[in-house]
Amino acid sequence: MNDFFSTLYELFGSNYIEGFSENLYDGGVYNSTGIAMFIVAILGMIIFYLLKAQKPLTFRFWAWCIAILLLCIINFGIAYALSNSKLAEIYTEQNQDLPYGFGSFAGFGLVNVLWTLVLCLVTSVVIQIACINTHGNVPFPFRKSHK
């Protein structure tokens, strides 16, 4: 599974950073970050649509955008924290300074944000198609809204 997530996070090889990517792979950071991203994004969308079924205010596109933004912020923090802590642990065990700065970890976090956006969009579409009670209007109008 680490191979699957490393391919995604390295953007199919175009975002491979020598040393940094290898350390993330060897430390299992790709796997733990990917699983956390899937759980947060999918559960977040399920919770949004459950609330949407109960609260008319969430029928609005801006509410969906806020939910996505919150999920992206959470997943950015998870990716940043997991990668930073794991690599700091690895280099501390080797009595070396961490050779990567904020930019490396933030870049990894931003890639996690990208995949969070994609997963949230796909999850939203699947939920709207599968569940009749979503009213089908956020983020895209799939069927007639019952507002």
Buried (B, 14 or more C-beta within 10 A) or exposed (E): EBEEBBEBBBEEEEBBBEEBBEBBBEBBBBBBBBEBBBEBBBEBBEEBBBEBEEEEEBBBEEBBEEBBEEBBEBBBEBBBBBBBEBBBEBBEEEEEEBEBEEEBBBBBBBBBBBBBBEBBBEBBEEBBEEBEEBBBBBBEEBEEEEE
